């Protein structure tokens, strides 16, 4: 059973930085996309950033140039470095893995970590 455990959220002032981490376990993760979504109260869940097994990255327009996603394949970790944070970045951030095994896609979610940007 795949498990995703996030860490690194918290309260930060506008313009500050945070680094989120997600530890994935329970699979070999050969063909996958790992990413971060966020969901604020009353809003739809949205993709923030993703990285696939070949290293291709994808970012939401609102975070390009401020956020960076990276991974450590040896440790099955994915990170989200968030710089120049804005109040509108306040949300619950969720780690996501989509994995393909023998053409079957499975989707997994972490429990989420709160990020609050406020002065």
Sine and cosine of phi, psi and omega as CSV:
sin_phi,cos_phi,sin_psi,cos_psi,sin_omega,cos_omega
0.00,0.00,0.81,-0.59,0.00,-1.00
-0.96,0.26,0.70,-0.72,0.09,-1.00
-0.79,-0.61,0.65,-0.76,0.03,-1.00
-0.83,-0.55,0.78,-0.62,-0.01,-1.00
-0.81,-0.59,0.88,-0.47,-0.02,-1.00
-1.00,-0.07,0.40,-0.91,0.13,-0.99
-0.42,-0.91,0.29,-0.96,0.12,-0.99
0.95,-0.31,-0.06,1.00,0.02,-1.00
-0.96,0.29,0.07,-1.00,0.02,-1.00
0.36,-0.93,-0.25,-0.97,0.00,-1.00
-0.98,-0.22,0.75,-0.66,-0.01,-1.00
-0.61,-0.79,0.50,-0.87,0.04,-1.00
-0.98,0.20,0.43,-0.90,0.09,-1.00
-0.81,0.59,0.68,-0.73,-0.06,-1.00
1.00,0.00,-0.17,0.99,-0.02,-1.00
-0.99,0.12,-0.07,-1.00,-0.07,-1.00
-0.75,-0.66,0.48,-0.88,0.14,-0.99
-0.60,-0.80,0.44,-0.90,0.10,-1.00
-0.83,-0.56,0.87,-0.50,0.06,-1.00
-1.00,-0.08,0.57,-0.82,0.05,-1.00
-0.80,-0.60,0.54,-0.84,0.06,-1.00
-0.69,-0.72,0.85,-0.53,0.05,-1.00
-0.98,-0.18,0.84,-0.55,-0.01,-1.00
-0.95,-0.31,0.67,-0.74,0.02,-1.00
-0.58,-0.82,0.31,-0.95,0.10,-1.00
0.98,-0.19,0.08,1.00,0.01,-1.00
-0.40,-0.92,0.23,-0.97,0.06,-1.00
-1.00,0.08,-0.27,0.96,0.05,-1.00
0.77,0.64,0.90,0.44,0.00,-1.00
-1.00,0.08,-0.77,0.64,0.01,-1.00
-0.87,-0.50,0.92,-0.39,-0.19,-0.98
-0.34,-0.94,0.24,-0.97,0.30,-0.96
-0.79,-0.61,0.77,-0.64,0.08,-1.00
-0.92,-0.38,0.63,-0.77,-0.05,-1.00
-0.34,-0.94,0.02,-1.00,0.03,-1.00
-0.83,-0.56,0.75,-0.66,0.14,-0.99
-0.90,-0.44,0.25,-0.97,0.13,-0.99
-0.63,-0.77,0.47,-0.88,0.00,-1.00
-0.59,-0.81,0.89,-0.46,0.06,-1.00
-1.00,-0.10,0.39,-0.92,0.00,-1.00
-0.82,0.58,0.78,-0.62,0.04,-1.00
0.98,0.19,0.06,1.00,-0.02,-1.00
-0.87,-0.49,0.33,-0.94,0.04,-1.00
-0.97,0.24,0.47,-0.88,0.10,-1.00
-0.92,0.39,0.69,-0.72,-0.03,-1.00
-0.75,-0.66,0.53,-0.85,0.06,-1.00
-0.95,0.30,0.74,-0.68,0.08,-1.00
-0.99,-0.16,-0.78,0.62,-0.02,-1.00
-0.31,-0.95,0.48,-0.88,0.05,-1.00
-0.57,-0.82,0.34,-0.94,0.08,-1.00
-0.60,-0.80,0.69,-0.72,-0.03,-1.00
-0.97,-0.24,-0.06,-1.00,-0.12,-0.99
-0.92,0.39,-0.29,0.96,0.05,-1.00
-1.00,-0.07,-0.07,1.00,0.01,-1.00
1.00,-0.09,0.06,1.00,0.01,-1.00
-0.96,0.29,0.76,-0.65,-0.03,-1.00
-0.96,-0.30,0.49,-0.87,0.03,-1.00
-0.65,-0.76,0.70,-0.72,-0.04,-1.00
-0.77,-0.64,0.53,-0.84,0.19,-0.98
-0.93,0.36,0.55,-0.84,-0.03,-1.00
-0.85,0.52,-0.54,0.84,-0.07,-1.00
-0.95,0.33,-0.25,0.97,-0.04,-1.00
-0.89,-0.45,-0.07,1.00,0.00,-1.00
-0.85,0.52,0.72,-0.70,0.00,-1.00
1.00,0.06,-0.22,0.98,0.01,-1.00
-0.91,-0.42,-0.58,0.82,-0.04,-1.00
-0.95,-0.32,0.48,-0.87,0.06,-1.00
-0.65,-0.76,0.79,-0.62,0.04,-1.00
-0.98,-0.18,0.63,-0.78,0.04,-1.00
-0.55,-0.83,0.16,-0.99,-0.04,-1.00
-0.57,-0.82,0.39,-0.92,0.16,-0.99
-0.84,-0.55,0.98,-0.18,-0.11,-0.99
-0.92,0.39,-0.51,0.86,0.00,-1.00
-0.92,0.40,-0.53,0.85,-0.04,-1.00
-0.97,-0.23,-0.02,1.00,-0.09,-1.00
0.81,0.59,0.75,0.66,0.01,-1.00
-0.89,-0.46,0.56,-0.83,0.15,-0.99
-0.76,-0.65,0.63,-0.78,-0.10,-1.00
-0.82,-0.57,0.44,-0.90,0.12,-0.99
-0.74,-0.67,0.95,-0.31,0.08,-1.00
-1.00,0.03,0.86,-0.52,-0.06,-1.00
-0.90,-0.45,0.89,-0.45,0.00,-1.00
-0.90,-0.44,0.31,-0.95,0.02,-1.00
0.74,0.67,0.78,0.63,-0.06,-1.00
-0.91,0.41,0.56,-0.83,-0.03,-1.00
-0.86,-0.51,0.39,-0.92,0.03,-1.00
-0.82,0.57,-0.54,0.84,0.00,-1.00
-0.95,0.31,-0.12,0.99,0.11,-0.99
-0.99,0.13,-0.15,0.99,0.02,-1.00
-0.87,0.50,0.82,-0.57,-0.07,-1.00
-0.03,-1.00,0.16,-0.99,0.26,-0.97
-1.00,0.05,0.80,-0.60,-0.01,-1.00
-0.97,-0.23,0.78,-0.63,-0.07,-1.00
-0.87,-0.50,0.72,-0.69,0.10,-1.00
-0.99,0.17,0.64,-0.77,-0.05,-1.00
-0.72,-0.70,0.63,-0.78,0.16,-0.99
-0.75,-0.66,0.80,-0.60,0.21,-0.98
-0.95,-0.30,0.84,-0.55,-0.05,-1.00
-0.83,-0.56,0.66,-0.75,0.06,-1.00
-0.93,-0.37,0.85,-0.53,0.07,-1.00
-0.79,-0.61,0.90,-0.44,-0.03,-1.00
0.77,0.63,0.77,0.64,0.09,-1.00
0.93,0.36,0.12,0.99,0.06,-1.00
-0.97,-0.25,0.81,-0.59,-0.01,-1.00
-1.00,-0.07,0.74,-0.68,0.11,-0.99
-0.83,-0.55,0.60,-0.80,-0.03,-1.00
-0.87,-0.50,0.71,-0.70,-0.03,-1.00
-0.77,-0.63,0.52,-0.86,0.00,-1.00
-0.76,-0.66,0.56,-0.83,0.19,-0.98
-0.99,0.11,0.00,-1.00,-0.07,-1.00
-0.99,0.13,-0.26,0.97,0.03,-1.00
0.99,-0.13,0.50,-0.86,0.07,-1.00
-0.70,-0.71,0.70,-0.72,-0.08,-1.00
-0.99,0.15,0.74,-0.67,0.15,-0.99
-0.87,-0.49,0.84,-0.54,0.01,-1.00
-0.84,-0.54,0.84,-0.55,0.01,-1.00
-0.93,-0.37,0.94,-0.35,-0.08,-1.00
-0.37,-0.93,0.53,-0.85,0.08,-1.00
-1.00,-0.06,0.00,0.00,0.00,0.00
